[in-house]
Amino acid sequence: MADQFDYDVIVIGSGPGGYVAAIRAAQLGLKTACAESRETLGGTCLNVGCIPSKALLHASEYFEAAAGGTFAKLGIKVKPELDLPTMQGQRVDAVKGLTGGIEFLFKKNKIDWLKGHATFVDAHTVEVAGEKKSAKNIIIATGSSVTPLPGVDVDNSKGVIVDSTGALELDKVPGHMVVIGGGVIGLELGSVWRRLGAKVTVVEYLDQILPGMDGDVRKEANKIFRKQGIEFKLSTKVTGASVNGKTATLTLEPAAGGPAETIEADVVLVSIGRRPNTDGLGLDKIGLELNKRGQIETDHEFGTKVPGVWAIGDVIPGPMLAHKAEDEGIAVAENIAGLTGIVNHDVIPSVVYTMPEIAGVGLTEEAAKEKGAIKVGKFPMLANSRAKTNHEPDGFVKVIADAESDKVLGVWIIASVAGTMIAQVAQAMEFGASSEDIAYTCHAHPTHNEAIKEAAMAVTGKPIHI
């Protein structure tokens, strides 16, 4: 380390990208600090995102299974009673344990936690809680926050119009929840409260839910969620909202224009996307501009145009996913250390943790067709022995391959454990696998993953069980 700097690396933000970058940098022998203004480490993901939402998803799935779902089919007769404070308590415990684990890892790796909001003084100096700290390299890993919707004011403290953070902390089950936005977060949290007894209505501006996902997946997911009891108002925009006591009234209009209608709800969840966190960083002081989407542009090594300043995760282009940020955190630390850190952004899996789960990696069928001739194989989970035995018949596996080379271009899955299944095909695609490679790989029986093998076999029209 050059004598004029306090650190080799300062990471701004301790989310999945930031804390991983800090740990990897420290492992590589770099003197490292991480600036974080929250009272706990882990960023949005661990505190108010991925982890707490999964705690409620998991618990609510058990509740629904016991309250007339799968338990009865398995010969288990129970009459469950919802204890929401305990359910929320185990969510808090999960967050506490995991954020505390990051703090332990910081201590283990001798990473200094700079407590406070970091602002650039110059390209090698930040100010945190009134103190200036310098580093040869500074990594921006500040993540993202909820995108606001004009005309709909979020106030989590009142518990009527809330964002994803507020939807995690409700102290009672709403009679009617309206979710604005048919994307991942809205569907996950909407499904939690539907299982616990709420009527759920999803309002989506587009003509289908889950934008960006494969067309077959979007259509099938819509059917499954409707069957579960979620109501959808597609091609519909929200133009205003008012709150009277504990009731919200939304004004809706057709996206293409037309007469307005109103809808009342006990809770409105605003979930229309996320935007990069760059406010207050002082990027203007180092001459770093944002692109039209408010993101920081980087090169292949995650370096910005300012020497010594790097950026990863939700503040740069690409999907806003925790695991993408983690991989970028490892790569940027290795690049700073003089190694070769690479992230293959063509093979980043995405998962929706509803029930069933929805997962995909690579190209959609629509995108693949734009690039050339393709072959497609599909296999229904209804024909998979493990899914059928477990009373989990919904969904399918879809494998998209290049027509000439047979290289796998994309895989899309709807299944109870799709988020786990997708790892197999992501790894196969990382190594340039063909559908034949997957089809001729022996899969254990009986497993959900056999559906991947069968879908790969279906690419050439030769599945066994359909």
Secondary structure, 3 states (H helix, E strand, C coil): CCCCCCEEEEEECCCHHHHHHHHHHHHCCCCEEEEECCCCCCHHHHHHCHHHHHHHHHHHHHHHHHCCCHHHHCCCCCCCCCCHHHHHHHHHHHHHHHHHHHHHHHHHCCCEEEECCEEEEECCEEEECCEEEEEEEEEECCCEEECCECCECCCCCCCCEECHHHHHCCCCCCCEEEEECCCHHHHHHHHHHHHCCCEEEEECCCCCCCCCCCHHHHHHHHHHHHHHCCEEECCEEEEEEEEECCEEEEEEEECCCCCCEEEEECEEEECCCEEECCCCCCHHHHCCCCCCCCCCCCCCCCECCCCCEEECHHHCCCCCCHHHHHHHHHHHHHHHCCCCCCCCCCCCCEEECCCCEEEEEECCHHHHHHHCCEEEEEEEHHHCHHHHHCCCCCCEEEEEEECCCCEEEEEEEEECCHHHHHHHHHHHHHCCCEHHHHHCCCCCCCCCCHHHHHHHHHCCCCCCCC
